[in-house]
Amino acid sequence: MAYLIRFAGLTGRKFLAYADYILSLSGLLYRILKIFVTGNYKGKKLVWVGIIEQVYFTAVQALWIIIPIAFMIGTAFFLQFSQLAAKYDFGKLAVVALMRETGPMVAAIVVILRSATAVTVEIGYMNVRNEMDAVRMAGADPVALICIPRLAGISAAVLCLFIVFNIVAVLGGYIGAWALSDISLVRFLAMIGKAVSVNDILAVVVKALSFGAIISVVCMYRGFAAKKTITLVPVMVSRASVECFFFCLFVNILISVMFSISG
Amino acid sequence: MTQTVYELKDTCFFNDDYSLPCFSLSINQGDVCKIVSDNDISAEFFLRGLATLINVRGHLFFNGNEYDPLEYKELIWLKRKFAYLGPMCSLLSNRNILDNIFLFKLWEENKIRITPDDDFMAEWKRIGKKEDLYKRPEHVTEDIVGAAYILKEFLKYPEIVMLERPYLFTKGRLGGLLFEKIEEVFKTRIPVVFYSTTDFIPESRITHYIEINEDEIIKKAR
């Protein structure tokens, strides 16, 4: 009995702590979005430069990773599923499995591995080194100067990487496997074009924006949570990466279910 | 008649694991207040609270206008009016020295680049090379970083100067810079609040003491 009570208590405490964490993340996201949308800050040009830099770091510098990965996954997919082309709607299969499900998750994993860790370390060190105070003492708003570029930049970068992944996976996959397949490129593209619906495009955009928001907000929150303790920075990096992956996976399924139900 | 610049009524400074007793005091034009405390942590905490760098509860008045300490945007505007120098101060490591010095200007005037004027360049020549301005803090000497921080704070035309262990900024080749800036501050009667374990500011210049005890914080005339 005592064991059961302890177990129930532990579960309750864990649940409350988790709920508190999710609410805190939502609060941070709301605060950043409110300032971004209302434009209630002065140094807009500095913020836009920050967004462009973030897109460069997260999307452009990740192209050399995402392109070969997309190529390999596209080839493997095409090789495996082209054999089923006669049995199933191959175009729809490519759109749903490759473009709507695999692409977003692969892009998210690349961003988590490359940028999420970097953002957490950067924010963590800025906090430890009192650089946030330097921003505030200059009369600048850290939420606008530091957080908006990460949120907007990473979200835009994830969307760009989704698009690149899908193009490379479809075309590159076809090129990689054309010798082993009897489907012509024109037929293949026609199948894909016929299968893509507005719903699919919407799903991809919603996933990109959600993943971008999740990755940036979790990393910033964990970076800020390092407070003034330098030894907490690696701990927070580890937590942020795992949480980003878990949340993205969960939201991916959630959005897929929502769009599947809506048709 | 001396004008009150900064007034705190029933104010408390606190964070997750430390707090000071609540107090009321005003800082007037021409005041030079030395913080007296047998506890370094309390003195530093008080100065950081004064600069609204930690949690503040109570009533804050600056130049007669009340500011809500829970409204962080109002506090950011207020911080712009303070010059705060302390051992914990640093520059942004992902921006060059010039951007760091003029961050307030870049932000307020909505610019992405600043062209320093001749007066600034003449002053900078005494500190370092022109190229140093375009380097990040980790690529220049500690002297230059310290000098850049002093310039950053004093170029804001602050209305109150807060110094925490200022002697740390007076070491090395550029040690005289802070003394020069403080002299200018005295001439313009901008109030100064400082904590120092050395006689950084001579006793004769001090007008008030702010005593921090276990259960109260009081301002006394010298």
Interface residues (C-beta under 8 A of the other chain):
Chain A: N40 K42 G43 K44 K45 L46 V49 E122 Y125 M126 R129 N130 E131 D133 A134 V135 R136 M137 A138 G139 A140 D141 L145
Chain B: A51 L53 K73 L75 I76 W77 K79 R80 F82 Y84 M88 C89 S90 L91 L92 S93 N94 N100 L103 F104 L106 W107 E108 N110 K111 I112 K152 E153 K156
